[in-house]
Amino acid sequence: MTEPLDFGRIDPIYRGWAEDYLRMSGFDPAAFLAAPQPAEDEMFFKALLPNFKGDRGIGAFKFVEATVRHYQALDQIVQQAFGGFDGVSSLLDFASGYGRLTRALLQRLPAERIWVSDIYAEAIDWQVRTFGVNGFASVPDPAALAHDRKHDVIFVGSLFSHLPADLFRAWLRRLHGLLTPEGVLAFSVHDESILPSDQSMDGSGIRFFPWSESGSLDPAIYGMTYVTEAFVADAIARIAPDRPLSWRVFHKGLYENQALYVVGGADRDLSGLTVASPPMGGFERATLLTDGSVEFSGWAIERTPGASLDMLVHVDGEPVLSATPTGDRPDIQATFPASPAPPLGWSFRLSRAQAAEDKPIRLTMRSTSGLETHAYARMPSDPALTYSGWSRRALRRG
Ligand SMILES: C[S@@+](CC[C@H](N)C(=O)[O-])C[C@H]1O[C@@H](n2cnc3c(N)ncnc32)[C@H](O)[C@@H]1O
């Protein structure tokens, strides 16, 4: 039987990195990590963890990193539309699952102003019990949803990326109907650029495949969906045919691979809205040099059009130097189709004393967009370097 993810029992190195990432992002790590993530959470145990060979340390770190990325997108919208979370009287995280975002929201909003909903009623019951937020169970058919309260912000991470065409349109209309006139609805989709290479888009602008990570949801209502911007534009136009709604799209705005659409309520103008995407990157290699120093190297990518990166190295929380760019990384480009800037290689050297085993090494990728991402490494005692971007890799000597 699967055990819940207890953050207090994971590899302490990853726990330390997760805590540092949260602190650097303005969160209280103890509160964020207090509740174990239930064993029933398919997103964590069936979608995320298998990517890291079941390693709960890496999985927990990636859970935190992904949650912060979600939050960074939502925060930018809330800052611009409402001047901050204090200006939001009610926020709904729809299709919230077991509420990774709720952990972050609880540090910005009183629980009474947070609403969560999912088709998994037990996930909502768990969040209501554990976090004290408001919740209501969702249903397969949007017309049957028993909820009429209006919300200033409705966030829908990775549900529309799984819906067939008729449900895509119907859920969009239903959820938009729950917005206050000045409200904002943000939802993510897979855009056509990541359609599997053996498939092609047809004139409908949507491809739906009836399979997903879920072991329990009917694949006819929850599969894998890829859409064109024209399809989404048409779905938005159908909500209010007589009065065009204001909306924006930010490609790669959520997750590594999802576009983020933001649609305004009847009285909301979103023409000035911007949502930057956090940089990404990670350590790949540590090489012990003959003079005793250690060279670290890896990759990074700026994902916001017009922005640029610098990369600051910290040892034990103290800034020590900047990483040096070492040229383009076309091998990584394939993972970021249509990125505004090419991925870069970087490297830096530390003395053996600076890179001592017990000292956490952090690379902060700081974008001129204002967003930051952090990657971590540590000198291994056994030759197994651990870092945030991928999985464990061996230390190279040379
Ligand atoms: C890919 S997960 C994303 C979960 C969460 N937003 C996150 O990013 O961690 C998709 C979620 O959509 C939920 N879902 C599927 N159909 C739904 C429906 N009709 N109404 C509400 N939630 C639904 C699933 O149960 C699942 O929790």
The ligand as an ORCA input file, in Angstrom:
! r2SCAN-3c Opt
* xyz 0 1
  C      -3.894     17.296    -13.960
  S      -4.827     17.416    -12.498
  C      -4.421     19.049    -11.936
  C      -4.660     19.256    -10.477
  C      -4.251     20.620     -9.927
  N      -4.881     21.716    -10.628
  C      -2.742     20.761     -9.967
  O      -2.225     21.420    -10.862
  O      -2.101     20.172     -9.104
  C      -6.448     17.586    -13.094
  C      -7.530     17.592    -12.032
  O      -8.793     17.787    -12.669
  C      -9.751     17.099    -11.932
  N     -10.992     16.971    -12.720
  C     -11.241     16.164    -13.760
  N     -12.493     16.351    -14.207
  C     -13.045     17.341    -13.443
  C     -14.305     17.974    -13.404
  N     -15.280     17.645    -14.259
  N     -14.513     18.931    -12.470
  C     -13.533     19.280    -11.604
  N     -12.338     18.701    -11.574
  C     -12.086     17.734    -12.492
  C      -9.042     15.794    -11.630
  O      -9.689     15.070    -10.606
  C      -7.649     16.292    -11.258
  O      -7.562     16.561     -9.875
*
